[in-house]
Amino acid sequence: MKLQRIAEQAKRYPAMVFNNVFHLIDREFLLEAYRQTRKSSAPGVDQVTATQYADNWDDNLRDLHERLRDNRYGAPPVERVWIEKDDGKQRPIGKPCFEDKIVQRAVVMIVEAIFEHDFHVFSHGFSKGHSQHQALHELREQCRKLNIAWIVDADVSGWASIMASATPFCFCTTQKHLSVKIVIIFNGLSHDLSNPSISLF
């Protein structure tokens, strides 16, 4: 209900400044974020699995909410793991702690409600309800309708490393503004264990 009101305000008033949304992350909100957080991923540096966290989820979420409320929450390091690519090279992925994923999900829920209406129907990347399969389907349909026979695929070498040093919230300054606490949390969720200067969010 809270997010629905925010989404309606964002749609009705595109230039509206959202500078007081951190209070939305209460215990009930964290519980919903916990429910939406994927439970099958590998644990982070604290080695706490989703199953272990669930054993005492009520106390864990209460403690998490208190730390967030009192500005005592600090995102733990994200473990960097290298996986093999088809061309023999490697690319890094991050393994955040499960509790950190809950906070990430809570922030994303708020950000989605505010910014979802700014995206176009063909904006499939990281957009709620969209997927890469829909993007490929739309590309195929456009090629068929426009009689396109050639597709040039360009890949920027080391793009992940380049983007890793960029501020993940830079797009927010274009139109809407968010609570400073939300921006701090969003940026703080990406501390890399093997290289503190690189953001993996």
One Martini backbone bead per residue (centre of mass of N, CA, C, O) as a GRO file, in nm:
protein
  201
    1MET     BB    1   0.058   0.063  -0.021
    2LYS     BB    2   0.297   0.254  -0.001
    3LEU     BB    3   0.406   0.206  -0.289
    4GLN     BB    4   0.151   0.286  -0.440
    5ARG     BB    5   0.152   0.583  -0.355
    6ILE     BB    6   0.427   0.652  -0.472
    7ALA     BB    7   0.368   0.571  -0.764
    8GLU     BB    8   0.136   0.772  -0.804
    9GLN     BB    9   0.303   1.027  -0.749
   10ALA     BB   10   0.521   0.982  -0.969
   11LYS     BB   11   0.314   0.989  -1.205
   12ARG     BB   12   0.166   1.265  -1.141
   13TYR     BB   13   0.466   1.383  -1.030
   14PRO     BB   14   0.759   1.386  -1.199
   15ALA     BB   15   0.911   1.631  -1.014
   16MET     BB   16   0.916   1.491  -0.761
   17VAL     BB   17   1.053   1.493  -0.433
   18PHE     BB   18   1.217   1.215  -0.261
   19ASN     BB   19   1.318   1.296   0.084
   20ASN     BB   20   1.113   1.073   0.264
   21VAL     BB   21   1.169   0.717   0.259
   22PHE     BB   22   1.320   0.565   0.490
   23HIS     BB   23   1.073   0.509   0.688
   24LEU     BB   24   0.956   0.262   0.522
   25ILE     BB   25   1.182   0.085   0.663
   26ASP     BB   26   1.040  -0.140   0.828
   27ARG     BB   27   0.965  -0.442   0.951
   28GLU     BB   28   0.745  -0.506   0.741
   29PHE     BB   29   0.918  -0.435   0.495
   30LEU     BB   30   1.146  -0.642   0.554
   31LEU     BB   31   0.966  -0.891   0.534
   32GLU     BB   32   0.902  -0.854   0.232
   33ALA     BB   33   1.195  -0.856   0.141
   34TYR     BB   34   1.253  -1.139   0.247
   35ARG     BB   35   1.044  -1.289   0.067
   36GLN     BB   36   1.188  -1.176  -0.211
   37THR     BB   37   1.438  -1.321  -0.139
   38ARG     BB   38   1.664  -1.522  -0.246
   39LYS     BB   39   1.748  -1.862  -0.111
   40SER     BB   40   1.973  -2.013  -0.320
   41SER     BB   41   2.215  -1.869  -0.258
   42ALA     BB   42   2.515  -1.807  -0.171
   43PRO     BB   43   2.703  -1.719   0.068
   44GLY     BB   44   2.888  -1.503   0.224
   45VAL     BB   45   3.137  -1.404   0.439
   46ASP     BB   46   2.951  -1.514   0.690
   47GLN     BB   47   2.811  -1.798   0.609
   48VAL     BB   48   2.503  -1.723   0.589
   49THR     BB   49   2.222  -1.872   0.533
   50ALA     BB   50   1.892  -1.871   0.469
   51THR     BB   51   1.827  -2.099   0.668
   52GLN     BB   52   1.967  -1.976   0.916
   53TYR     BB   53   1.808  -1.710   0.916
   54ALA     BB   54   1.522  -1.852   0.946
   55ASP     BB   55   1.551  -1.967   1.240
   56ASN     BB   56   1.563  -1.626   1.329
   57TRP     BB   57   1.394  -1.401   1.169
   58ASP     BB   58   1.259  -1.216   1.374
   59ASP     BB   59   1.512  -1.116   1.526
   60ASN     BB   60   1.677  -1.035   1.280
   61LEU     BB   61   1.480  -0.813   1.173
   62ARG     BB   62   1.474  -0.644   1.428
   63ASP     BB   63   1.777  -0.583   1.434
   64LEU     BB   64   1.797  -0.458   1.153
   65HIS     BB   65   1.600  -0.225   1.201
   66GLU     BB   66   1.757  -0.091   1.433
   67ARG     BB   67   2.016  -0.032   1.270
   68LEU     BB   68   1.884   0.143   1.055
   69ARG     BB   69   1.745   0.351   1.241
   70ASP     BB   70   2.040   0.411   1.402
   71ASN     BB   71   2.281   0.409   1.194
   72ARG     BB   72   2.436   0.097   1.224
   73TYR     BB   73   2.451   0.015   0.937
   74GLY     BB   74   2.680  -0.215   0.765
   75ALA     BB   75   2.806  -0.318   0.486
   76PRO     BB   76   2.932  -0.591   0.392
   77PRO     BB   77   3.136  -0.756   0.224
   78VAL     BB   78   3.199  -0.853  -0.112
   79GLU     BB   79   3.252  -1.139  -0.263
   80ARG     BB   80   3.489  -1.232  -0.496
   81VAL     BB   81   3.417  -1.406  -0.804
   82TRP     BB   82   3.545  -1.618  -1.057
   83ILE     BB   83   3.434  -1.675  -1.391
   84GLU     BB   84   3.396  -1.849  -1.671
   85LYS     BB   85   3.428  -1.798  -2.008
   86ASP     BB   86   3.400  -1.892  -2.337
   87ASP     BB   87   3.693  -1.738  -2.405
   88GLY     BB   88   3.865  -1.796  -2.117
   89LYS     BB   89   3.780  -1.587  -1.946
   90GLN     BB   90   3.706  -1.360  -1.679
   91ARG     BB   91   3.443  -1.285  -1.436
   92PRO     BB   92   3.297  -1.093  -1.197
   93ILE     BB   93   3.137  -1.169  -0.886
   94GLY     BB   94   2.901  -1.121  -0.627
   95LYS     BB   95   2.877  -1.215  -0.261
   96PRO     BB   96   2.643  -1.145  -0.066
   97CYS     BB   97   2.485  -1.119   0.205
   98PHE     BB   98   2.175  -1.200   0.298
   99GLU     BB   99   2.102  -0.947   0.463
  100ASP     BB  100   2.189  -0.750   0.239
  101LYS     BB  101   1.970  -0.841   0.038
  102ILE     BB  102   1.734  -0.730   0.196
  103VAL     BB  103   1.816  -0.434   0.177
  104GLN     BB  104   1.829  -0.420  -0.125
  105ARG     BB  105   1.532  -0.495  -0.173
  106ALA     BB  106   1.410  -0.255  -0.021
  107VAL     BB  107   1.531  -0.037  -0.202
  108VAL     BB  108   1.422  -0.139  -0.474
  109MET     BB  109   1.122  -0.110  -0.408
  110ILE     BB  110   1.135   0.200  -0.395
  111VAL     BB  111   1.270   0.266  -0.666
  112GLU     BB  112   1.058   0.134  -0.847
  113ALA     BB  113   0.815   0.311  -0.764
  114ILE     BB  114   0.949   0.582  -0.868
  115PHE     BB  115   1.082   0.486  -1.173
  116GLU     BB  116   0.896   0.307  -1.352
  117HIS     BB  117   0.746   0.547  -1.517
  118ASP     BB  118   1.018   0.629  -1.683
  119PHE     BB  119   0.980   0.389  -1.849
  120HIS     BB  120   0.959   0.204  -2.118
  121VAL     BB  121   0.821  -0.066  -2.276
  122PHE     BB  122   1.129  -0.128  -2.399
  123SER     BB  123   1.241  -0.151  -2.100
  124HIS     BB  124   1.411  -0.446  -1.994
  125GLY     BB  125   1.633  -0.356  -1.804
  126PHE     BB  126   1.570  -0.408  -1.482
  127SER     BB  127   1.257  -0.448  -1.520
  128LYS     BB  128   0.964  -0.493  -1.400
  129GLY     BB  129   0.837  -0.768  -1.586
  130HIS     BB  130   1.110  -0.811  -1.731
  131SER     BB  131   1.315  -0.951  -2.004
  132GLN     BB  132   1.539  -1.087  -2.226
  133HIS     BB  133   1.319  -1.236  -2.388
  134GLN     BB  134   1.153  -0.986  -2.462
  135ALA     BB  135   1.378  -0.838  -2.610
  136LEU     BB  136   1.423  -1.054  -2.831
  137HIS     BB  137   1.136  -1.054  -2.938
  138GLU     BB  138   1.126  -0.755  -3.021
  139LEU     BB  139   1.367  -0.764  -3.211
  140ARG     BB  140   1.248  -0.972  -3.406
  141GLU     BB  141   0.992  -0.810  -3.482
  142GLN     BB  142   1.135  -0.557  -3.593
  143CYS     BB  143   1.295  -0.702  -3.813
  144ARG     BB  144   1.045  -0.805  -3.963
  145LYS     BB  145   0.892  -0.533  -4.013
  146LEU     BB  146   1.172  -0.374  -4.126
  147ASN     BB  147   1.361  -0.560  -4.286
  148ILE     BB  148   1.603  -0.679  -4.118
  149ALA     BB  149   1.930  -0.840  -4.198
  150TRP     BB  150   2.118  -0.681  -3.991
  151ILE     BB  151   2.343  -0.751  -3.704
  152VAL     BB  152   2.534  -0.564  -3.471
  153ASP     BB  153   2.772  -0.684  -3.236
  154ALA     BB  154   2.875  -0.496  -2.951
  155ASP     BB  155   3.166  -0.513  -2.733
  156VAL     BB  156   3.280  -0.399  -2.430
  157SER     BB  157   3.575  -0.407  -2.295
  158GLY     BB  158   3.545  -0.414  -1.956
  159TRP     BB  159   3.265  -0.298  -1.862
  160ALA     BB  160   3.240  -0.386  -1.565
  161SER     BB  161   3.494  -0.229  -1.468
  162ILE     BB  162   3.402   0.049  -1.555
  163MET     BB  163   3.122   0.056  -1.400
  164ALA     BB  164   3.228   0.001  -1.107
  165SER     BB  165   3.334   0.317  -1.074
  166ALA     BB  166   3.055   0.406  -1.080
  167THR     BB  167   2.779   0.573  -0.987
  168PRO     BB  168   2.479   0.403  -0.924
  169PHE     BB  169   2.305   0.699  -0.872
  170CYS     BB  170   2.325   0.911  -1.111
  171PHE     BB  171   2.029   0.895  -1.242
  172CYS     BB  172   1.870   1.045  -1.007
  173THR     BB  173   1.960   1.351  -1.084
  174THR     BB  174   1.777   1.414  -1.341
  175GLN     BB  175   1.490   1.440  -1.155
  176LYS     BB  176   1.505   1.281  -0.895
  177HIS     BB  177   1.497   1.258  -0.536
  178LEU     BB  178   1.649   1.112  -0.256
  179SER     BB  179   1.718   0.995   0.020
  180VAL     BB  180   2.019   1.001   0.163
  181LYS     BB  181   2.005   0.724   0.300
  182ILE     BB  182   1.945   0.563   0.046
  183VAL     BB  183   2.202   0.636  -0.109
  184ILE     BB  184   2.401   0.530   0.098
  185ILE     BB  185   2.305   0.239   0.099
  186PHE     BB  186   2.327   0.182  -0.203
  187ASN     BB  187   2.639   0.240  -0.210
  188GLY     BB  188   2.716   0.056   0.052
  189LEU     BB  189   2.639  -0.240  -0.084
  190SER     BB  190   2.946  -0.246  -0.261
  191HIS     BB  191   3.169  -0.395  -0.101
  192ASP     BB  192   3.481  -0.517  -0.185
  193LEU     BB  193   3.694  -0.749  -0.067
  194SER     BB  194   3.941  -0.743  -0.292
  195ASN     BB  195   3.831  -0.431  -0.383
  196PRO     BB  196   3.738  -0.137  -0.236
  197SER     BB  197   3.731   0.045  -0.516
  198ILE     BB  198   3.508  -0.161  -0.605
  199SER     BB  199   3.193  -0.185  -0.745
  200LEU     BB  200   2.916  -0.444  -0.743
  201PHE     BB  201   2.611  -0.332  -0.775
   0.00000   0.00000   0.00000
